[in-house]
Amino acid sequence: MASQTSIIESFSHDFLSSHSSSSYVRVGRQDYPVTLERGCSTSVDFMPSSPRQRVLRSLMVLWHPPDAPWVKLNTDGAFSSATLEAGEGGLVRGTDGGLLRAFCSPLDASSSFKAELMALIRGLEMAMEFSTHIWIELDSAALVTLLTSGQPGSAVFRHHMALIRRMKSQRQVRFSHIYREGNRAADFLASRGVQTPTMTYYDSVSAPRYLKALVRMDQLGYPNFRFRCRDVD
């Protein structure tokens, strides 16, 4: 089979007398547009032309406050496979969206899923101090599915799942999933937990300035956006 260069050179020979021409050359099973200019070398676009296009789509993600008498708990876990460091974080908010309490801490965890589980347990313990009705919102769809399925999960996590079930039995609890873009406050705390030497609690006064800003943005209904690329005809 002739090389791509020799195919292009033989194809261009018939067009050198014209000022400019446009056509296609077949390489393998794909046609490529060829543009020839007098006195210039052949220019070939090797990006295959296709009726399908990549389109960037956006999804608005909003955090919603709970209705009385509920409080809302958002937690998150962080784990680095490169450094094997892990952290947890979470926060409880009231019906006005204001911060009641938050936490962050380093973790001894071997996976991001375990970090998510441990963060939930810590957060649930904290939320139980504020209300008998707790709305738990997580950005881990796998964990939300497991918690709502009633299944015990893998043997590695059954102790954690049993502990969560015991705590749930003492309160009215519901679960929901939110995309990571809408869980920025908990994500910030989990990342901070990786860098924090010990367990740290915050209230509305002692919270870091950045956390206060994230809480306020959620409180005011500022949207977050999730972007994804999709192929369309």
Backbone as CSV, one residue per row, in Angstrom:
resi,resn,N_x,N_y,N_z,CA_x,CA_y,CA_z,C_x,C_y,C_z
1,MET,0.860,-1.191,0.000,0.000,0.000,0.000,0.891,1.234,0.000
2,ALA,0.560,2.215,-0.843,1.351,3.435,-0.890,1.198,4.214,0.397
3,SER,2.240,4.947,0.738,2.188,5.760,1.950,1.254,6.927,1.743
4,GLN,0.845,7.588,2.871,-0.034,8.748,2.762,0.633,9.859,1.963
5,THR,1.956,10.062,2.134,2.677,11.126,1.432,2.679,10.895,-0.072
6,SER,2.982,9.659,-0.544,3.023,9.377,-1.978,1.650,9.495,-2.603
7,ILE,0.627,9.113,-1.900,-0.738,9.250,-2.413,-1.062,10.714,-2.632
8,ILE,-0.709,11.558,-1.662,-1.000,12.982,-1.761,-0.215,13.617,-2.901
9,GLU,1.070,13.245,-3.071,1.904,13.820,-4.119,1.369,13.478,-5.512
10,SER,0.968,12.229,-5.712,0.433,11.840,-7.020,-0.897,12.511,-7.285
11,PHE,-1.681,12.694,-6.229,-2.979,13.348,-6.370,-2.802,14.812,-6.732
12,SER,-1.798,15.480,-6.171,-1.619,16.915,-6.404,-1.043,17.205,-7.776
13,HIS,-0.402,16.255,-8.428,0.274,16.483,-9.705,-0.694,17.005,-10.772
14,ASP,-1.939,16.523,-10.771,-2.907,16.892,-11.792,-3.472,18.296,-11.593
15,PHE,-3.168,18.914,-10.426,-3.800,20.186,-10.117,-2.814,21.352,-10.025
16,LEU,-1.540,21.122,-10.303,-0.537,22.158,-10.102,-0.687,23.319,-11.072
17,SER,-1.378,23.125,-12.199,-1.525,24.199,-13.184,-2.578,25.221,-12.786
18,SER,-3.468,24.882,-11.876,-4.522,25.800,-11.463,-4.062,26.634,-10.272
19,HIS,-4.719,27.797,-10.072,-4.335,28.684,-8.965,-4.676,28.054,-7.620
20,SER,-5.852,27.550,-7.519,-6.233,26.865,-6.278,-7.323,25.869,-6.599
21,SER,-7.305,24.746,-5.896,-8.310,23.704,-6.107,-8.591,23.033,-4.779
22,SER,-9.755,22.422,-4.656,-10.116,21.681,-3.453,-10.732,20.362,-3.876
23,SER,-10.297,19.269,-3.250,-10.873,17.968,-3.529,-10.606,17.087,-2.327
24,TYR,-10.738,15.768,-2.504,-10.547,14.820,-1.417,-9.624,13.707,-1.877
25,VAL,-8.868,13.173,-0.948,-8.027,12.020,-1.208,-8.411,10.921,-0.234
26,ARG,-8.499,9.701,-0.744,-8.870,8.572,0.124,-7.616,7.911,0.652
27,VAL,-7.532,7.822,1.970,-6.454,7.114,2.664,-7.119,6.050,3.518
28,GLY,-6.896,4.794,3.169,-7.630,3.736,3.856,-9.087,3.821,3.469
29,ARG,-9.956,3.968,4.458,-11.389,4.075,4.198,-11.920,5.479,4.432
30,GLN,-11.014,6.442,4.625,-11.434,7.782,4.974,-11.037,8.786,3.896
31,ASP,-11.953,9.673,3.502,-11.659,10.756,2.578,-11.182,11.977,3.363
32,TYR,-10.072,12.574,2.902,-9.508,13.759,3.552,-9.537,14.921,2.567
33,PRO,-9.952,16.115,3.015,-9.958,17.280,2.115,-8.537,17.728,1.807
34,VAL,-8.284,18.039,0.549,-6.968,18.491,0.107,-7.122,19.852,-0.545
35,THR,-6.310,20.828,-0.134,-6.313,22.153,-0.737,-4.939,22.429,-1.318
36,LEU,-4.883,22.838,-2.595,-3.616,23.073,-3.292,-3.526,24.528,-3.694
37,GLU,-2.396,25.166,-3.442,-2.151,26.539,-3.844,-0.915,26.565,-4.743
38,ARG,-0.931,27.404,-5.824,0.214,27.521,-6.724,1.437,28.006,-5.932
39,GLY,2.545,27.307,-6.085,3.773,27.688,-5.413,3.854,27.248,-3.971
40,CYS,2.864,26.512,-3.480,2.859,26.063,-2.083,2.811,24.541,-2.044
41,SER,3.216,23.988,-0.922,3.132,22.537,-0.744,1.704,22.141,-0.448
42,THR,1.401,20.889,-0.685,0.051,20.390,-0.465,-0.328,20.456,1.003
43,SER,-1.542,20.918,1.289,-2.037,20.995,2.655,-3.174,20.001,2.824
44,VAL,-3.069,19.132,3.811,-4.075,18.092,4.023,-4.559,18.145,5.463
45,ASP,-5.875,18.133,5.655,-6.469,18.073,6.988,-6.719,16.613,7.313
46,PHE,-5.936,16.065,8.246,-6.083,14.657,8.587,-7.074,14.415,9.717
47,MET,-7.868,15.422,10.074,-8.958,15.209,11.016,-10.152,14.719,10.221
48,PRO,-10.591,13.483,10.400,-11.680,12.935,9.587,-12.937,13.777,9.697
49,SER,-13.548,14.053,8.547,-14.819,14.760,8.573,-15.907,13.777,8.970
50,SER,-16.790,14.201,9.877,-17.806,13.287,10.398,-19.083,14.054,10.659
51,PRO,-20.237,13.431,10.432,-21.501,14.109,10.728,-21.731,14.267,12.237
52,ARG,-21.014,13.513,13.047,-21.167,13.604,14.489,-20.256,14.700,15.030
53,GLN,-20.777,15.477,15.984,-20.032,16.567,16.574,-20.010,16.438,18.083
54,ARG,-18.937,16.976,18.680,-18.828,17.008,20.137,-19.441,18.308,20.632
55,VAL,-20.436,18.207,21.492,-21.135,19.377,22.003,-20.980,19.434,23.521
56,LEU,-20.623,20.604,24.011,-20.486,20.808,25.446,-21.838,21.185,26.020
57,ARG,-22.335,20.392,26.955,-23.627,20.656,27.568,-23.438,20.999,29.039
58,SER,-24.288,21.875,29.548,-24.195,22.295,30.944,-25.458,21.903,31.701
59,LEU,-25.280,21.591,32.974,-26.391,21.244,33.853,-26.291,22.114,35.099
60,MET,-27.366,22.813,35.414,-27.377,23.655,36.603,-27.609,22.787,37.843
61,VAL,-26.745,22.932,38.842,-26.834,22.155,40.080,-27.072,23.117,41.239
62,LEU,-28.173,22.921,41.952,-28.536,23.802,43.057,-28.589,23.033,44.368
63,TRP,-28.114,23.661,45.430,-28.262,23.115,46.784,-29.543,23.689,47.377
64,HIS,-30.362,22.834,47.980,-31.639,23.274,48.552,-31.636,23.096,50.067
65,PRO,-32.108,24.087,50.811,-32.192,23.950,52.272,-33.330,23.024,52.672
66,PRO,-33.271,22.480,53.877,-34.345,21.594,54.339,-35.529,22.389,54.885
67,ASP,-36.656,21.726,54.977,-37.827,22.305,55.643,-37.826,21.870,57.101
68,ALA,-38.394,22.698,57.966,-38.510,22.346,59.386,-39.357,21.081,59.521
69,PRO,-39.015,20.172,60.419,-37.967,20.262,61.456,-36.635,19.613,61.036
70,TRP,-36.414,19.501,59.740,-35.226,18.807,59.252,-33.984,19.694,59.315
71,VAL,-32.837,19.036,59.446,-31.544,19.660,59.176,-30.925,18.890,58.018
72,LYS,-29.983,19.522,57.361,-29.371,18.880,56.199,-27.890,18.657,56.443
73,LEU,-27.460,17.417,56.182,-26.068,17.020,56.348,-25.459,16.715,54.989
74,ASN,-24.386,17.397,54.678,-23.585,17.085,53.490,-22.204,16.647,53.949
75,THR,-21.751,15.510,53.466,-20.416,15.014,53.817,-19.664,14.622,52.551
76,ASP,-18.357,14.437,52.720,-17.532,14.014,51.595,-16.251,13.398,52.145
77,GLY,-15.676,12.498,51.366,-14.400,11.898,51.717,-13.399,12.131,50.611
78,ALA,-12.140,12.266,50.987,-11.077,12.488,50.007,-10.005,11.425,50.202
79,PHE,-9.514,10.889,49.080,-8.463,9.878,49.137,-7.546,10.035,47.934
80,SER,-6.239,10.017,48.169,-5.256,10.108,47.104,-4.560,8.763,46.943
81,SER,-4.710,8.152,45.778,-4.035,6.881,45.519,-2.534,7.070,45.353
82,ALA,-2.114,8.301,45.058,-0.689,8.582,44.871,0.045,8.677,46.210
83,THR,-0.574,9.365,47.173,0.066,9.578,48.484,-0.521,8.698,49.575
84,LEU,-1.682,8.044,49.275,-2.418,7.224,50.251,-2.909,8.049,51.435
85,GLU,-3.029,9.350,51.247,-3.580,10.215,52.290,-5.087,10.326,52.107
86,ALA,-5.797,10.466,53.223,-7.253,10.552,53.170,-7.748,11.577,54.177
87,GLY,-8.932,12.098,53.893,-9.542,13.062,54.797,-11.051,12.989,54.699
88,GLU,-11.714,13.560,55.686,-13.172,13.591,55.714,-13.632,14.981,56.095
89,GLY,-14.857,15.297,55.702,-15.416,16.584,56.060,-16.912,16.585,55.881
90,GLY,-17.574,17.502,56.556,-19.018,17.607,56.429,-19.547,18.793,57.186
91,LEU,-20.804,19.116,56.931,-21.427,20.248,57.612,-22.924,20.032,57.728
92,VAL,-23.482,20.599,58.789,-24.918,20.546,59.055,-25.468,21.955,58.903
93,ARG,-26.575,22.066,58.157,-27.208,23.367,57.966,-28.687,23.304,58.310
94,GLY,-29.206,24.448,58.740,-30.597,24.534,59.151,-31.520,24.947,58.032
95,THR,-32.769,25.252,58.396,-33.798,25.549,57.397,-33.526,26.836,56.625
96,ASP,-32.734,27.749,57.192,-32.387,28.975,56.474,-31.111,28.821,55.658
97,GLY,-30.528,27.617,55.668,-29.294,27.369,54.945,-28.045,27.773,55.695
98,GLY,-28.223,28.316,56.902,-27.083,28.755,57.693,-26.321,27.588,58.302
99,LEU,-25.037,27.800,58.531,-24.169,26.765,59.090,-24.436,26.567,60.575
100,LEU,-24.674,25.318,60.961,-24.822,24.970,62.375,-23.503,24.445,62.935
101,ARG,-22.906,23.520,62.209,-21.593,23.001,62.611,-20.955,22.297,61.422
102,ALA,-19.628,22.292,61.441,-18.863,21.617,60.383,-17.667,20.928,61.008
103,PHE,-17.095,19.982,60.259,-15.919,19.267,60.756,-15.008,18.898,59.606
104,CYS,-13.752,18.662,59.933,-12.802,18.071,58.991,-11.747,17.327,59.802
105,SER,-11.211,16.263,59.193,-10.270,15.427,59.927,-9.476,14.559,58.958
106,PRO,-8.228,14.230,59.321,-7.505,13.225,58.536,-8.092,11.847,58.792
107,LEU,-7.867,10.920,57.877,-8.441,9.578,57.988,-7.393,8.520,57.704
108,ASP,-7.616,7.349,58.269,-6.866,6.155,57.901,-7.799,5.322,57.025
109,ALA,-7.781,5.603,55.733,-8.682,4.931,54.801,-7.883,4.424,53.612
110,SER,-8.349,3.323,53.035,-7.640,2.686,51.926,-8.313,2.902,50.574
111,SER,-9.419,3.661,50.555,-10.135,3.929,49.309,-11.014,5.147,49.491
112,SER,-11.440,5.719,48.380,-12.334,6.872,48.451,-13.701,6.470,48.996
113,PHE,-14.153,5.242,48.686,-15.452,4.790,49.178,-15.436,4.665,50.699
114,LYS,-14.351,4.129,51.253,-14.254,4.015,52.701,-14.195,5.396,53.338
115,ALA,-13.496,6.316,52.700,-13.439,7.686,53.208,-14.833,8.307,53.224
116,GLU,-15.629,8.048,52.176,-17.003,8.555,52.120,-17.841,7.975,53.256
117,LEU,-17.697,6.679,53.504,-18.450,6.022,54.574,-18.096,6.592,55.945
118,MET,-16.815,6.744,56.199,-16.369,7.232,57.503,-16.785,8.683,57.719
119,ALA,-16.760,9.478,56.644,-17.216,10.864,56.745,-18.709,10.918,57.081
120,LEU,-19.488,10.023,56.485,-20.922,9.980,56.755,-21.190,9.628,58.219
121,ILE,-20.479,8.664,58.748,-20.676,8.266,60.144,-20.379,9.431,61.079
122,ARG,-19.250,10.110,60.841,-18.877,11.256,61.670,-19.920,12.366,61.560
123,GLY,-20.362,12.621,60.333,-21.340,13.673,60.140,-22.685,13.348,60.762
124,LEU,-23.090,12.088,60.686,-24.369,11.684,61.259,-24.348,11.822,62.776
125,GLU,-23.233,11.478,63.392,-23.087,11.672,64.836,-23.274,13.144,65.204
126,MET,-22.705,14.016,64.399,-22.800,15.446,64.651,-24.221,15.954,64.414
127,ALA,-24.856,15.517,63.346,-26.193,15.995,63.012,-27.235,15.563,64.031
128,MET,-27.026,14.409,64.659,-27.985,13.900,65.645,-28.101,14.812,66.852
129,GLU,-27.132,15.704,67.043,-27.184,16.651,68.153,-28.139,17.809,67.873
130,PHE,-28.553,17.972,66.620,-29.348,19.138,66.253,-30.806,18.831,65.956
131,SER,-31.122,17.611,65.532,-32.503,17.313,65.164,-32.753,15.815,65.139
132,THR,-34.016,15.473,65.220,-34.415,14.067,65.067,-34.729,13.751,63.604
133,HIS,-34.689,14.774,62.746,-34.975,14.615,61.318,-33.760,15.091,60.526
134,ILE,-33.112,14.146,59.855,-31.835,14.448,59.196,-31.903,14.067,57.725
135,TRP,-31.687,15.045,56.886,-31.607,14.848,55.446,-30.128,14.762,55.079
136,ILE,-29.720,13.598,54.576,-28.324,13.356,54.223,-28.170,13.423,52.714
137,GLU,-27.279,14.291,52.273,-27.057,14.467,50.844,-25.584,14.243,50.528
138,LEU,-25.307,13.354,49.559,-23.944,12.949,49.223,-23.709,13.053,47.731
139,ASP,-22.434,13.226,47.347,-22.129,13.247,45.910,-21.671,11.890,45.398
140,SER,-21.676,10.872,46.262,-21.341,9.518,45.847,-22.634,8.765,45.522
141,ALA,-22.914,8.629,44.231,-24.133,7.930,43.820,-24.099,6.472,44.257
142,ALA,-22.916,5.857,44.247,-22.792,4.451,44.652,-23.153,4.279,46.116
143,LEU,-22.727,5.204,46.957,-23.027,5.099,48.388,-24.502,5.357,48.656
144,VAL,-25.093,6.324,47.981,-26.522,6.592,48.158,-27.338,5.372,47.742
145,THR,-26.954,4.744,46.639,-27.654,3.543,46.175,-27.561,2.424,47.199
146,LEU,-26.385,2.227,47.765,-26.200,1.182,48.758,-27.019,1.463,50.020
147,LEU,-27.034,2.707,50.464,-27.745,3.070,51.692,-29.260,2.947,51.538
148,THR,-29.768,3.186,50.349,-31.219,3.123,50.139,-31.697,1.740,49.713
149,SER,-30.753,0.856,49.374,-31.134,-0.481,48.910,-31.432,-1.448,50.055
150,GLY,-30.911,-1.159,51.225,-31.078,-2.071,52.353,-30.101,-3.224,52.340
151,GLN,-29.202,-3.262,51.353,-28.211,-4.327,51.268,-27.050,-4.059,52.222
152,PRO,-26.419,-5.116,52.744,-25.317,-4.925,53.701,-24.025,-4.452,53.068
153,GLY,-23.893,-4.626,51.752,-22.655,-4.229,51.089,-21.589,-5.309,51.217
154,SER,-20.395,-4.990,50.735,-19.298,-5.959,50.788,-18.852,-6.183,52.224
155,ALA,-18.192,-7.313,52.457,-17.763,-7.679,53.805,-16.839,-6.639,54.412
156,VAL,-16.066,-5.954,53.573,-15.114,-4.952,54.071,-15.823,-3.803,54.767
157,PHE,-17.042,-3.473,54.311,-17.744,-2.303,54.830,-18.955,-2.643,55.689
158,ARG,-19.171,-3.904,56.004,-20.389,-4.275,56.727,-20.434,-3.720,58.143
159,HIS,-19.275,-3.581,58.773,-19.257,-2.975,60.115,-19.734,-1.526,60.036
160,HIS,-19.259,-0.794,59.044,-19.660,0.600,58.893,-21.152,0.705,58.559
161,MET,-21.623,-0.173,57.685,-23.038,-0.143,57.305,-23.941,-0.479,58.491
162,ALA,-23.513,-1.430,59.319,-24.299,-1.790,60.502,-24.376,-0.615,61.471
163,LEU,-23.276,0.100,61.615,-23.260,1.265,62.505,-24.198,2.348,61.990
164,ILE,-24.199,2.587,60.688,-25.097,3.585,60.107,-26.553,3.177,60.298
165,ARG,-26.855,1.902,60.122,-28.238,1.439,60.324,-28.679,1.632,61.765
166,ARG,-27.806,1.378,62.733,-28.166,1.592,64.134,-28.439,3.063,64.409
167,MET,-27.638,3.924,63.839,-27.847,5.359,64.037,-29.128,5.821,63.351
168,LYS,-29.414,5.281,62.174,-30.647,5.624,61.458,-31.885,5.241,62.247
169,SER,-31.817,4.144,62.967,-32.974,3.666,63.720,-33.371,4.620,64.846
170,GLN,-32.474,5.510,65.211,-32.733,6.455,66.296,-33.268,7.798,65.800
171,ARG,-33.316,7.976,64.463,-33.732,9.248,63.897,-34.544,9.014,62.624
172,GLN,-35.240,10.064,62.185,-35.861,10.070,60.861,-34.778,10.515,59.875
173,VAL,-34.434,9.633,58.941,-33.332,9.915,58.035,-33.770,9.667,56.591
174,ARG,-33.362,10.555,55.711,-33.570,10.331,54.279,-32.285,10.680,53.544
175,PHE,-32.105,10.066,52.367,-30.888,10.237,51.587,-31.212,10.813,50.218
176,SER,-30.272,11.570,49.686,-30.385,12.055,48.315,-28.984,12.221,47.743
177,HIS,-28.922,12.238,46.420,-27.648,12.421,45.726,-27.584,13.816,45.122
178,ILE,-26.407,14.416,45.173,-26.166,15.681,44.507,-24.834,15.577,43.773
179,TYR,-24.739,16.193,42.618,-23.464,16.185,41.906,-22.413,16.930,42.714
180,ARG,-21.164,16.577,42.468,-20.046,17.166,43.220,-20.047,18.694,43.131
181,GLU,-20.483,19.216,41.973,-20.503,20.670,41.806,-21.431,21.350,42.804
182,GLY,-22.436,20.645,43.304,-23.345,21.202,44.302,-22.965,20.855,45.730
183,ASN,-21.867,20.123,45.879,-21.416,19.688,47.214,-20.055,20.305,47.546
184,ARG,-19.845,21.519,47.089,-18.535,22.144,47.180,-18.095,22.394,48.619
185,ALA,-19.031,22.717,49.498,-18.662,23.004,50.887,-18.095,21.758,51.570
186,ALA,-18.764,20.617,51.387,-18.277,19.371,51.974,-16.980,18.926,51.309
187,ASP,-16.873,19.140,50.012,-15.656,18.792,49.276,-14.464,19.608,49.787
188,PHE,-14.692,20.877,50.048,-13.637,21.732,50.607,-13.182,21.214,51.964
189,LEU,-14.130,20.825,52.805,-13.791,20.333,54.140,-13.034,19.006,54.083
190,ALA,-13.421,18.120,53.172,-12.714,16.843,53.035,-11.272,17.066,52.595
191,SER,-11.077,17.959,51.645,-9.720,18.278,51.190,-8.912,18.925,52.309
192,ARG,-9.542,19.758,53.080,-8.877,20.391,54.219,-8.512,19.355,55.275
193,GLY,-9.363,18.320,55.396,-9.099,17.265,56.368,-7.812,16.518,56.087
194,VAL,-7.469,16.377,54.807,-6.219,15.704,54.442,-5.026,16.457,55.014
195,GLN,-5.129,17.779,55.074,-4.018,18.622,55.509,-4.079,18.998,56.984
196,THR,-5.171,18.618,57.658,-5.345,18.986,59.066,-4.799,17.878,59.959
197,PRO,-3.986,18.223,60.968,-3.370,17.174,61.790,-4.360,16.434,62.695
198,THR,-5.427,17.101,63.138,-6.381,16.472,64.057,-7.811,16.861,63.683
199,MET,-8.762,16.195,64.319,-10.166,16.525,64.130,-10.416,17.983,64.512
200,THR,-11.112,18.711,63.646,-11.406,20.121,63.892,-12.881,20.380,63.622
201,TYR,-13.510,21.096,64.549,-14.907,21.483,64.393,-15.002,22.993,64.180
202,TYR,-16.022,23.403,63.430,-16.264,24.825,63.183,-17.730,25.144,63.440
203,ASP,-17.978,26.410,63.799,-19.347,26.920,63.819,-19.411,28.103,62.855
204,SER,-20.507,28.832,62.880,-20.695,29.921,61.923,-19.704,31.059,62.128
205,VAL,-19.094,31.132,63.310,-18.130,32.195,63.597,-16.702,31.751,63.276
206,SER,-16.351,30.548,63.689,-14.967,30.071,63.555,-14.657,29.442,62.201
207,ALA,-15.647,29.263,61.357,-15.435,28.612,60.060,-14.461,29.415,59.205
208,PRO,-13.645,28.736,58.390,-12.755,29.448,57.464,-13.552,30.355,56.527
209,ARG,-12.931,31.438,56.097,-13.620,32.425,55.265,-14.162,31.795,53.978
210,TYR,-13.386,30.893,53.387,-13.827,30.276,52.141,-15.058,29.406,52.367
211,LEU,-15.103,28.695,53.485,-16.280,27.881,53.801,-17.500,28.769,54.012
212,LYS,-17.309,29.888,54.697,-18.425,30.822,54.899,-18.965,31.304,53.556
213,ALA,-18.061,31.569,52.616,-18.483,32.044,51.300,-19.282,30.977,50.559
214,LEU,-18.822,29.723,50.616,-19.539,28.631,49.948,-20.931,28.434,50.554
215,VAL,-21.005,28.486,51.877,-22.306,28.339,52.558,-23.237,29.470,52.164
216,ARG,-22.698,30.685,52.109,-23.527,31.845,51.761,-24.032,31.747,50.323
217,MET,-23.193,31.292,49.423,-23.614,31.139,48.024,-24.745,30.121,47.899
218,ASP,-24.621,28.995,48.622,-25.708,28.004,48.625,-26.967,28.601,49.226
219,GLN,-26.781,29.367,50.292,-27.907,29.974,51.000,-28.696,30.922,50.096
220,LEU,-27.975,31.631,49.240,-28.602,32.596,48.339,-29.105,31.960,47.043
221,GLY,-28.853,30.660,46.889,-29.336,29.966,45.700,-28.476,30.154,44.475
222,TYR,-27.188,30.481,44.677,-26.284,30.617,43.532,-26.130,29.256,42.852
223,PRO,-26.266,29.206,41.550,-26.148,27.907,40.855,-24.697,27.499,40.642
224,ASN,-24.465,26.212,40.594,-23.211,25.636,40.150,-23.500,24.925,38.829
225,PHE,-22.480,24.793,37.995,-22.704,24.208,36.680,-21.817,22.992,36.470
226,ARG,-22.424,21.969,35.920,-21.731,20.727,35.576,-21.653,20.645,34.060
227,PHE,-20.443,20.464,33.522,-20.251,20.435,32.086,-19.880,19.040,31.623
228,ARG,-20.489,18.637,30.491,-20.187,17.330,29.904,-20.178,17.456,28.388
229,CYS,-19.298,16.693,27.750,-19.253,16.640,26.293,-20.068,15.442,25.809
230,ARG,-20.855,15.664,24.762,-21.657,14.598,24.188,-21.546,14.636,22.683
231,ASP,-21.673,13.447,22.056,-21.690,13.354,20.605,-23.113,13.526,20.117
232,VAL,-23.280,14.383,19.140,-24.601,14.575,18.548,-24.483,14.463,17.036
233,ASP,-25.563,14.063,16.389,-25.580,13.940,14.933,-25.715,15.314,14.288
